[in-house]
Amino acid sequence: MSVEKDLETVEWDVGEEGHITVDNSECVDCEEKPCLHLCPAQCFDYQEEREGGIYFSYEHCIECGSCMVFCANDPDRGAVSWTKPDGGKGVEYDLG
């Protein structure tokens, strides 16, 4: 089964405000832009008209923490700020 197919089984209760923010000014000097390739939910997109080119959409985030590994914890990057979604909001997994 593909990641895309797996994501079709996930449900979200999307909060009013994003639990992840991206400081696009930090993305300007990032040549690799790992966020475009390593986010399993494909929440990051490249849009040339944006500063740094990165657009982030939190609505389908699966809260896996990948962005914390490839960006927020990298001393040369650090564009991503992550917090827990508002209580009861975010991804809903069914373990049945």
VENDAFEN-V516249 format. One record per backbone hydrogen bond with DSSP energy under -1.0 kcal/mol. NH is the residue of the N-H (numbers start at 1). CO is the residue of the C=O. E is the energy in kcal/mol with one decimal. If there is no record, write none. Layout:
BEGIN
[[NH;CO;E] [NH;CO;E]]
END
This chain:
BEGIN
[[6;2;-2.5] [7;3;-2.5] [9;6;-1.6] [10;7;-1.2] [11;92;-1.6] [13;90;-2.7] [21;81;-2.4] [23;79;-2.8] [24;22;-1.2] [26;23;-2.0] [36;33;-1.6] [37;34;-1.5] [38;34;-2.5] [42;39;-1.5] [45;55;-2.6] [47;53;-3.1] [50;47;-2.2] [53;50;-1.7] [55;45;-3.0] [57;43;-2.3] [61;58;-2.0] [69;65;-1.2] [70;66;-2.5] [71;67;-1.4] [72;67;-1.9] [73;68;-1.7] [74;71;-1.7] [77;74;-2.0] [78;71;-1.5] [81;21;-2.6] [83;19;-2.6] [89;86;-2.6] [90;13;-3.0] [92;11;-3.4]]
END
